[in-house]
């Protein structure tokens, strides 16, 4: 949404048919409240068209990774996935998700064999479209950085005092006891993305939406209760849809998890 002091614009960079509906603009002042309403009808493309393409992912070995895309077309396209040009089939480790025009590929336990290029292909009687992105898999960092390894990596730093085994055990990698989950919310309702974390020292947390860091505002709030962190969006709109990423970090390392927020028309 853009406002130049005189005119307000609501811009969809890539419209999808589920954006169709009534939109109301409200203006309030001390003297009066004004509003106007208009209808938007998004006519789906006949041939398959990706209104949201796959994006490059990075994941730590043993964690989950999720590719997300959005495809339009009439009749609704049939969607298939490939990994390094080989068909992807569902297993205990791989889930293929479909919600209207939203399609996701979830890998719940990433390993080195998961690395490589993934392609999603959409087909109907009018044609075919595809989108590709690469998954990079990183090795997990060691849980404890010992006294000697610190000296090897940073030889110019003066030697630190010896610490007991008990003190070393207090340093653990950040971890998600309960990671984020995909969420679908009706436009105008409240959306709450939750995760439960652990780590010593207790990790710091940063939230991202479609790759951009989120700052707490009156509209979007970050709440912590003990080891549960929540991202609360008071009144969701289509601009809030997309991929949400949570990164937790401490002196030992960091971890990340992802989830998709789908906003349905009211």
N, C-alpha and C positions, 0 to 999 in steps of 0.2 A: 504494500500500500504506500502511495506517495501523496504528499500534501505540500503545495507550494504557497500556502497562505490564502489562496483563492479557490483553487480547484483540487479535488481529491480524486486519485486514480487507484483503482484496484486492478492489478495486472497479473494475469496468469501467463507465465512464460511458455508453458506447454499444456494446453487445455486437454482435458480428458472428458469423456461423456458423462462420468459421474459428477462433474462440476455443474451440470445442468440444474437449474432451480431458480428460486427467487432470492435476490440480494437486496438488502435494505441498508441505506446510508442514513445515519442519525447525527444531527448537529444540535448541540445543547449550549445555551447561554443562560445568563442570569434572568433574562426576560422571557425566553420562549424555547421550545423544543421543536425542531423540524425534522422531517424524515421523507425519504422518497424511496420507491421500490421499483426494481426492474427485473425482468426475467431473462435468464441466459439459457439458450439451447445450444448444446454442443452436438453437432451431427457427426457420428463416428465415421471415420474413413472406411471405405469399402475394403481396400487392401490393408494388410497388417501394418501397423505403425506404432513404433515404440515412443510413447510420450515420456517415459523415464527409462533411460538405458542403464546397463550394468556399470558399476564403478569398481576400480581396482581395490582389492582388500588385502590387509595384512593381518595375520593371526598367529598367535603363539601355539606351538605344538601342544596338543592335548586340550586346547580350548575349542570353542565353536566359531564358525564363520557363516555368514548369510549373505547371499546375493539377492538383490531385489530389483524388480523392473515392473513397468506398467505398459500394457499393450492395448491398442484399440483396433477395431476392425469389425466389419459386418459381412457375413455372419461371424460371431466371435471366433477368433483364430484358435487352432489347436497348437499348444505350446510344448516343445520338447527341449531337453538340455543335453549338451555334450561336454565332455572333459577330455582335452587333448584329442579331439575329433572322434572320441568313443562315446556311445550313448550312455547317459546317466540313468540308472534305475534305483528305485527306493530300496534301502536296506535299513538295518538297525541304526546305522550311522548317518544315513542320508535321507532327508525328507524333502519332498516336492510339495509346496504349498500353493493353493489357488484360492483367491477371494475376489470374485468378479473379475476385473481386469488386472488385478494385482497378482504377480507371480514371484515366488521366492524359492531359492534352493538353500536349504539349511544343512550344514555339515556339523554334526554335534561333537565330533572328536577328531580334530584336524591332525594329520601327520604328514610326513614328507611326501607320501604318495598322493596327497590331496593337492599338492602344489601344481601350478600350471594354468593354462588358459581354459576358461569356461565360456561356452556359447549357448545362448538361448535363441531358439528358432520358433517363429510364429508363422503358421500357414493357414490359409483358407482358399476358397475357390478363386479368389481374385489375385492371389500372389503370395509372396513370402518376404519376411524381413528377419534380420538377426542382429544381435548385439553381443559383444564379447568383452571380457575383462580378465585380468590375471589375479590369481591368489598367490601371495607370498607367505611362506611359512617360516616363522622364526623359532630358533631353539629356545627352550625355557632357560631363564637365568638360574644360577645356583641359589639355593635358599639362604645360604650363609656365606658371606665373604670373610675368609679367615684372615688372621693377622699377617701371615706370611704373604698371602696373595695380594693384600693391600700394598705391601712393600714392593712387590714385583711390578705391580701396575703403576705405582706412583713412587718411584725411587727418590724423587727430590723432596718428598714430604718427610719431616722428622718422624722418627719411630714413635709409635703410640704406646702407652702403658699397657702391660699385659692385662687381659680380662679373663674372668673365670668362665668355665663351661656353662654355668648357670646363666651368666649374662649373655653369652652367645645364643643360647636357646631362645632368648626373648626376641631375637630378630628373625622374623619370618616374612616370606613373600606375601604381598597382597593377594587376596583370593576372593572369589565370589561364592559365598555359601548358597545364595539364590540369585542367579543372574536376571537381567531384564527379560520380559516376555513381550511378544507382539500384542498389540492392543488395537481394537477397533471401537471408535467412539462416534456417536451422532454429533453432527455440527451443533455448536452452542452449548454442549454439555462439558462437564469437567473430565479431564484426562489425568491419570496418575500413573507414572512409570516408577516402579519400585525395584530396588535390589538390596541384598543383604551382604555385607562385606566383613572381611577379617584381615588381620595382619598386625605385625608388631615391628616398629612403632605403628600406631593406628594410621591407616593410609589417608592421604588427602584425596579428594574426589573432584573431577572436572567433567562437565556434561557438554556434549556437542549435538548439534542438529544439522544434518546434511553437511558435515565437515566443518561447521562454524561453531566456535565456542559460545555457550549460552551464559548470559548474565542474569542474575535474579532481578525481576521487576515486579510491579503490581500484578501483571498478567501471568507471568511465569515465575514460580517460586521453588526454591530448593530447600527441602526440609530434612532434618536428621532427627531420628528418635533411636537412641542407643546405636545399634549397628545396622539399622535400616535407613537407607537414603531414598528420598522420593523427589521426583520432579513433577510438580503440580501445575497444570495449565488450566486456568479458571474457566475459560470459554473457548473451546477449540474452533478453528476455522480451517479451510483447506490449506492455508499457508503453513499450518502446524504439521501437516502430514509429512512423512518421510522417515529417514533412518536416524535413530537416536543412539548415540555412543556414550558410554560411561567409562572413564579411565580412572583407576585408583593407583596411587603410587606412594611409596615410602623410601627410606634409604636403601632398602634391599633390592627393590625392583618395582615393576608395575604390571598391571593386568587390565584388560578391556573386555567389554561385552557390548552387544548390539541388539537393537529391537526396532521393529517398524511400527509406526503409528498410522493407522488408516482412519481417515475422516469420512464418515458416511453422510449423505445429504439428509437433512431433517424432513 
